[in-house]
């Protein structure tokens, strides 16, 4: 059941973040594939770290660790997108912030 939940979270994240990227003008196949790739790398890792932290009782304040990890994800995704797409540093940073904010807020609303 855990694996199914993680796959659902990944699929929702990819859908939301691809929609945001498309809405922000990233419409080329290479750009959408970059968004999918970066989320395939960061989303499972984020979820496994949060899960492990909860199991190991690493931090009592679960939201705190998630926010810190989301900030790290924004930075990592921005750098990977910049590396893959090769241009638009500030615009890609904005894209990463907006995509991750949208998927995080959606996750909060769904998984209350």
Secondary structure, 3 states (H helix, E strand, C coil): CHHHHHHHHHHHHHHHHHHHHHHCCCCCHHHHHHHHHHHHHHHHHHHHHHHHHHHCCCCCCHHHHHHHHHHHHHHHHHHHHHHHHCCCHHHHHHHHHHHHHHHHHHHHHHCC
